[in-house]
């Protein structure tokens, strides 16, 4: 949970602890206080998020993160 909280705070410094815990619990299906790779990929799949380890040079030039 500590690592996850650090990650989430680096993404959004305004998140409250309760919000981080809520998000963590969405991933942690078996409630063992860890997010396994399987739980992570299951959540991505359920929420139509596609992961790719490949990025085209065009995507690299045009991608950005917005909040």
N, CA, C and O atoms as a Tinker XYZ file with bonds, in Angstrom:
   268  protein
     1  N      0.823000   -1.192000    0.000000    73     2
     2  CA     0.000000    0.000000    0.000000    64     1     3
     3  C      0.869000    1.258000    0.000000    63     2     4     5
     4  O      0.529000    2.254000   -0.639000    81     3
     5  N      1.975000    1.207000    0.710000    73     3     6
     6  CA     2.852000    2.368000    0.808000    64     5     7
     7  C      3.404000    2.759000   -0.570000    63     6     8     9
     8  O      3.430000    3.937000   -0.925000    81     7
     9  N      3.841000    1.761000   -1.332000    73     7    10
    10  CA     4.366000    2.023000   -2.676000    64     9    11
    11  C      3.274000    2.569000   -3.589000    63    10    12    13
    12  O      3.508000    3.493000   -4.368000    81    11
    13  N      2.091000    1.996000   -3.487000    73    11    14
    14  CA     0.965000    2.440000   -4.301000    64    13    15
    15  C      0.611000    3.886000   -3.956000    63    14    16    17
    16  O      0.357000    4.697000   -4.847000    81    15
    17  N      0.594000    4.203000   -2.666000    73    15    18
    18  CA     0.282000    5.564000   -2.231000    64    17    19
    19  C      1.311000    6.552000   -2.770000    63    18    20    21
    20  O      0.954000    7.652000   -3.192000    81    19
    21  N      2.580000    6.168000   -2.759000    73    19    22
    22  CA     3.627000    7.040000   -3.301000    64    21    23
    23  C      3.423000    7.276000   -4.790000    63    22    24    25
    24  O      3.555000    8.399000   -5.277000    81    23
    25  N      3.100000    6.205000   -5.505000    73    23    26
    26  CA     2.837000    6.327000   -6.937000    64    25    27
    27  C      1.661000    7.266000   -7.183000    63    26    28    29
    28  O      1.758000    8.182000   -8.000000    81    27
    29  N      0.573000    7.047000   -6.494000    73    27    30
    30  CA    -0.620000    7.859000   -6.703000    64    29    31
    31  C     -0.366000    9.325000   -6.354000    63    30    32    33
    32  O     -0.843000   10.219000   -7.052000    81    31
    33  N      0.381000    9.576000   -5.282000    73    31    34
    34  CA     0.701000   10.951000   -4.882000    64    33    35
    35  C      1.602000   11.622000   -5.918000    63    34    36    37
    36  O      1.532000   12.835000   -6.111000    81    35
    37  N      2.451000   10.831000   -6.585000    73    35    38
    38  CA     3.297000   11.425000   -7.623000    64    37    39
    39  C      2.471000   11.796000   -8.852000    63    38    40    41
    40  O      2.844000   12.691000   -9.610000    81    39
    41  N      1.358000   11.109000   -9.042000    73    39    42
    42  CA     0.460000   11.414000  -10.157000    64    41    43
    43  C     -0.448000   12.591000   -9.813000    63    42    44    45
    44  O     -0.682000   13.474000  -10.639000    81    43
    45  N     -0.953000   12.589000   -8.588000    73    43    46
    46  CA    -1.871000   13.653000   -8.163000    64    45    47
    47  C     -1.614000   13.982000   -6.698000    63    46    48    49
    48  O     -2.025000   13.234000   -5.811000    81    47
    49  N     -0.946000   15.078000   -6.447000    73    47    50
    50  CA    -0.573000   15.455000   -5.079000    64    49    51
    51  C     -1.762000   15.860000   -4.216000    63    50    52    53
    52  O     -1.621000   16.001000   -3.001000    81    51
    53  N     -2.924000   16.048000   -4.819000    73    51    54
    54  CA    -4.096000   16.477000   -4.039000    64    53    55
    55  C     -4.907000   15.306000   -3.489000    63    54    56    57
    56  O     -5.864000   15.517000   -2.743000    81    55
    57  N     -4.538000   14.073000   -3.846000    73    55    58
    58  CA    -5.298000   12.909000   -3.375000    64    57    59
    59  C     -5.209000   12.764000   -1.856000    63    58    60    61
    60  O     -4.136000   12.881000   -1.265000    81    59
    61  N     -6.331000   12.514000   -1.261000    73    59    62
    62  CA    -6.387000   12.234000    0.173000    64    61    63
    63  C     -6.105000   10.748000    0.405000    63    62    64    65
    64  O     -6.259000    9.939000   -0.509000    81    63
    65  N     -5.698000   10.392000    1.608000    73    63    66
    66  CA    -5.412000    8.992000    1.936000    64    65    67
    67  C     -6.625000    8.107000    1.665000    63    66    68    69
    68  O     -6.482000    6.997000    1.152000    81    67
    69  N     -7.807000    8.587000    2.004000    73    67    70
    70  CA    -9.021000    7.787000    1.786000    64    69    71
    71  C     -9.243000    7.512000    0.300000    63    70    72    73
    72  O     -9.727000    6.442000   -0.068000    81    71
    73  N     -8.893000    8.469000   -0.552000    73    71    74
    74  CA    -9.035000    8.271000   -1.994000    64    73    75
    75  C     -8.031000    7.241000   -2.511000    63    74    76    77
    76  O     -8.364000    6.406000   -3.351000    81    75
    77  N     -6.809000    7.309000   -2.004000    73    75    78
    78  CA    -5.779000    6.343000   -2.395000    64    77    79
    79  C     -6.203000    4.936000   -1.960000    63    78    80    81
    80  O     -6.066000    3.981000   -2.724000    81    79
    81  N     -6.715000    4.814000   -0.737000    73    79    82
    82  CA    -7.183000    3.515000   -0.242000    64    81    83
    83  C     -8.336000    2.983000   -1.089000    63    82    84    85
    84  O     -8.392000    1.787000   -1.376000    81    83
    85  N     -9.242000    3.847000   -1.482000    73    83    86
    86  CA   -10.374000    3.453000   -2.322000    64    85    87
    87  C     -9.875000    2.892000   -3.651000    63    86    88    89
    88  O    -10.323000    1.835000   -4.096000    81    87
    89  N     -8.944000    3.608000   -4.280000    73    87    90
    90  CA    -8.393000    3.157000   -5.561000    64    89    91
    91  C     -7.656000    1.840000   -5.382000    63    90    92    93
    92  O     -7.822000    0.920000   -6.183000    81    91
    93  N     -6.844000    1.745000   -4.336000    73    91    94
    94  CA    -6.102000    0.508000   -4.062000    64    93    95
    95  C     -7.066000   -0.666000   -3.933000    63    94    96    97
    96  O     -6.830000   -1.734000   -4.499000    81    95
    97  N     -8.136000   -0.471000   -3.199000    73    95    98
    98  CA    -9.100000   -1.555000   -2.981000    64    97    99
    99  C     -9.822000   -1.976000   -4.257000    63    98   100   101
   100  O    -10.301000   -3.106000   -4.350000    81    99
   101  N     -9.905000   -1.087000   -5.232000    73    99   102
   102  CA   -10.482000   -1.454000   -6.528000    64   101   103
   103  C     -9.610000   -2.481000   -7.250000    63   102   104   105
   104  O    -10.122000   -3.320000   -7.990000    81   103
   105  N     -8.300000   -2.417000   -7.036000    73   103   106
   106  CA    -7.373000   -3.361000   -7.654000    64   105   107
   107  C     -7.249000   -4.654000   -6.851000    63   106   108   109
   108  O     -7.149000   -5.734000   -7.435000    81   107
   109  N     -7.254000   -4.561000   -5.529000    73   107   110
   110  CA    -6.950000   -5.684000   -4.639000    64   109   111
   111  C     -8.173000   -6.575000   -4.426000    63   110   112   113
   112  O     -8.833000   -6.501000   -3.389000    81   111
   113  N     -8.465000   -7.411000   -5.413000    73   111   114
   114  CA    -9.664000   -8.264000   -5.369000    64   113   115
   115  C     -9.695000   -9.221000   -4.188000    63   114   116   117
   116  O    -10.739000   -9.398000   -3.560000    81   115
   117  N     -8.560000   -9.840000   -3.879000    73   115   118
   118  CA    -8.557000  -10.851000   -2.810000    64   117   119
   119  C     -8.301000  -10.265000   -1.424000    63   118   120   121
   120  O     -8.216000  -11.002000   -0.442000    81   119
   121  N     -8.180000   -8.949000   -1.344000    73   119   122
   122  CA    -8.035000   -8.215000   -0.072000    64   121   123
   123  C     -6.850000   -8.693000    0.765000    63   122   124   125
   124  O     -6.939000   -8.778000    1.990000    81   123
   125  N     -5.730000   -9.008000    0.086000    73   123   126
   126  CA    -4.529000   -9.425000    0.816000    64   125   127
   127  C     -3.526000   -8.279000    0.972000    63   126   128   129
   128  O     -2.367000   -8.501000    1.320000    81   127
   129  N     -3.981000   -7.064000    0.713000    73   127   130
   130  CA    -3.170000   -5.847000    0.824000    64   129   131
   131  C     -1.989000   -5.809000   -0.134000    63   130   132   133
   132  O     -0.986000   -5.146000    0.130000    81   131
   133  N     -2.110000   -6.515000   -1.235000    73   131   134
   134  CA    -1.141000   -6.422000   -2.322000    64   133   135
   135  C     -1.922000   -6.419000   -3.632000    63   134   136   137
   136  O     -3.032000   -6.945000   -3.720000    81   135
   137  N     -1.318000   -5.820000   -4.634000    73   135   138
   138  CA    -1.911000   -5.859000   -5.968000    64   137   139
   139  C     -1.025000   -6.757000   -6.808000    63   138   140   141
   140  O      0.087000   -6.385000   -7.182000    81   139
   141  N     -1.530000   -7.941000   -7.097000    73   139   142
   142  CA    -0.767000   -8.877000   -7.921000    64   141   143
   143  C     -0.843000   -8.441000   -9.380000    63   142   144   145
   144  O     -1.693000   -7.637000   -9.763000    81   143
   145  N      0.049000   -8.981000  -10.171000    73   143   146
   146  CA     0.023000   -8.685000  -11.600000    64   145   147
   147  C     -1.315000   -9.095000  -12.196000    63   146   148   149
   148  O     -1.868000   -8.393000  -13.043000    81   147
   149  N     -1.829000  -10.228000  -11.753000    73   147   150
   150  CA    -3.116000  -10.716000  -12.253000    64   149   151
   151  C     -4.249000   -9.758000  -11.902000    63   150   152   153
   152  O     -5.113000   -9.481000  -12.734000    81   151
   153  N     -4.245000   -9.251000  -10.668000    73   151   154
   154  CA    -5.282000   -8.295000  -10.275000    64   153   155
   155  C     -5.169000   -7.008000  -11.090000    63   154   156   157
   156  O     -6.176000   -6.435000  -11.507000    81   155
   157  N     -3.944000   -6.567000  -11.309000    73   155   158
   158  CA    -3.709000   -5.357000  -12.083000    64   157   159
   159  C     -4.210000   -5.502000  -13.513000    63   158   160   161
   160  O     -4.933000   -4.643000  -14.017000    81   159
   161  N     -3.821000   -6.597000  -14.165000    73   159   162
   162  CA    -4.236000   -6.795000  -15.555000    64   161   163
   163  C     -5.735000   -7.066000  -15.659000    63   162   164   165
   164  O     -6.368000   -6.682000  -16.642000    81   163
   165  N     -6.304000   -7.723000  -14.655000    73   163   166
   166  CA    -7.749000   -7.951000  -14.641000    64   165   167
   167  C     -8.492000   -6.616000  -14.583000    63   166   168   169
   168  O     -9.471000   -6.418000  -15.303000    81   167
   169  N     -8.036000   -5.712000  -13.738000    73   167   170
   170  CA    -8.672000   -4.401000  -13.628000    64   169   171
   171  C     -8.557000   -3.643000  -14.944000    63   170   172   173
   172  O     -9.524000   -3.037000  -15.407000    81   171
   173  N     -7.362000   -3.682000  -15.548000    73   171   174
   174  CA    -7.179000   -3.003000  -16.833000    64   173   175
   175  C     -8.134000   -3.556000  -17.872000    63   174   176   177
   176  O     -8.751000   -2.803000  -18.625000    81   175
   177  N     -8.252000   -4.866000  -17.911000    73   175   178
   178  CA    -9.130000   -5.522000  -18.873000    64   177   179
   179  C    -10.595000   -5.150000  -18.637000    63   178   180   181
   180  O    -11.318000   -4.834000  -19.582000    81   179
   181  N    -11.029000   -5.189000  -17.381000    73   179   182
   182  CA   -12.414000   -4.851000  -17.044000    64   181   183
   183  C    -12.751000   -3.412000  -17.403000    63   182   184   185
   184  O    -13.906000   -3.092000  -17.686000    81   183
   185  N    -11.766000   -2.560000  -17.393000    73   183   186
   186  CA   -11.986000   -1.133000  -17.634000    64   185   187
   187  C    -11.520000   -0.686000  -19.014000    63   186   188   189
   188  O    -11.298000    0.499000  -19.260000    81   187
   189  N    -11.378000   -1.657000  -19.905000    73   187   190
   190  CA   -11.021000   -1.379000  -21.305000    64   189   191
   191  C     -9.741000   -0.562000  -21.461000    63   190   192   193
   192  O     -9.644000    0.297000  -22.337000    81   191
   193  N     -8.767000   -0.839000  -20.606000    73   191   194
   194  CA    -7.463000   -0.189000  -20.724000    64   193   195
   195  C     -6.544000   -1.172000  -21.423000    63   194   196   197
   196  O     -6.454000   -2.336000  -21.032000    81   195
   197  N     -5.865000   -0.704000  -22.450000    73   195   198
   198  CA    -4.973000   -1.557000  -23.223000    64   197   199
   199  C     -3.539000   -1.169000  -22.907000    63   198   200   201
   200  O     -3.162000    0.001000  -22.977000    81   199
   201  N     -2.747000   -2.178000  -22.556000    73   199   202
   202  CA    -1.330000   -1.946000  -22.278000    64   201   203
   203  C     -0.512000   -2.398000  -23.466000    63   202   204   205
   204  O     -0.835000   -3.393000  -24.114000    81   203
   205  N      0.529000   -1.676000  -23.743000    73   203   206
   206  CA     1.446000   -2.067000  -24.796000    64   205   207
   207  C      2.856000   -1.684000  -24.376000    63   206   208   209
   208  O      3.075000   -0.607000  -23.822000    81   207
   209  N      3.799000   -2.558000  -24.639000    73   207   210
   210  CA     5.186000   -2.239000  -24.345000    64   209   211
   211  C      5.846000   -1.565000  -25.527000    63   210   212   213
   212  O      6.985000   -1.107000  -25.434000    81   211
   213  N      5.135000   -1.504000  -26.637000    73   211   214
   214  CA     5.671000   -0.869000  -27.831000    64   213   215
   215  C      5.006000    0.491000  -28.019000    63   214   216   217
   216  O      3.803000    0.646000  -27.810000    81   215
   217  N      5.802000    1.454000  -28.411000    73   215   218
   218  CA     5.259000    2.769000  -28.710000    64   217   219
   219  C      5.919000    3.241000  -29.998000    63   218   220   221
   220  O      7.137000    3.156000  -30.157000    81   219
   221  N      5.112000    3.729000  -30.893000    73   219   222
   222  CA     5.662000    4.200000  -32.159000    64   221   223
   223  C      6.353000    5.539000  -31.956000    63   222   224   225
   224  O      6.064000    6.247000  -30.991000    81   223
   225  N      7.239000    5.883000  -32.832000    73   223   226
   226  CA     7.931000    7.163000  -32.720000    64   225   227
   227  C      6.946000    8.319000  -32.832000    63   226   228   229
   228  O      7.139000    9.359000  -32.202000    81   227
   229  N      5.884000    8.148000  -33.633000    73   227   230
   230  CA     4.863000    9.183000  -33.755000    64   229   231
   231  C      4.116000    9.367000  -32.437000    63   230   232   233
   232  O      3.860000   10.497000  -32.021000    81   231
   233  N      3.769000    8.268000  -31.782000    73   231   234
   234  CA     3.088000    8.351000  -30.490000    64   233   235
   235  C      3.982000    9.034000  -29.469000    63   234   236   237
   236  O      3.503000    9.851000  -28.682000    81   235
   237  N      5.253000    8.720000  -29.467000    73   235   238
   238  CA     6.188000    9.317000  -28.516000    64   237   239
   239  C      6.246000   10.835000  -28.681000    63   238   240   241
   240  O      6.363000   11.569000  -27.700000    81   239
   241  N      6.163000   11.300000  -29.939000    73   239   242
   242  CA     6.221000   12.741000  -30.191000    64   241   243
   243  C      4.925000   13.448000  -29.818000    63   242   244   245
   244  O      4.946000   14.610000  -29.413000    81   243
   245  N      3.793000   12.751000  -29.954000    73   243   246
   246  CA     2.508000   13.432000  -29.769000    64   245   247
   247  C      1.817000   13.114000  -28.465000    63   246   248   249
   248  O      0.802000   13.733000  -28.144000    81   247
   249  N      2.337000   12.162000  -27.698000    73   247   250
   250  CA     1.638000   11.795000  -26.464000    64   249   251
   251  C      1.919000   12.801000  -25.367000    63   250   252   253
   252  O      2.994000   13.396000  -25.300000    81   251
   253  N      0.923000   12.978000  -24.506000    73   251   254
   254  CA     1.083000   13.847000  -23.351000    64   253   255
   255  C      0.126000   13.385000  -22.264000    63   254   256   257
   256  O     -0.838000   12.664000  -22.520000    81   255
   257  N      0.411000   13.809000  -21.075000    73   255   258
   258  CA    -0.445000   13.480000  -19.938000    64   257   259
   259  C     -1.166000   14.751000  -19.540000    63   258   260   261
   260  O     -0.543000   15.792000  -19.332000    81   259
   261  N     -2.483000   14.662000  -19.437000    73   259   262
   262  CA    -3.252000   15.829000  -19.009000    64   261   263
   263  C     -4.016000   15.482000  -17.755000    63   262   264   265
   264  O     -4.317000   14.318000  -17.493000    81   263
   265  N     -4.315000   16.468000  -17.011000    73   263   266
   266  CA    -5.072000   16.262000  -15.798000    64   265   267
   267  C     -6.264000   17.168000  -15.796000    63   266   268
   268  O     -7.049000   17.154000  -14.848000    81   267
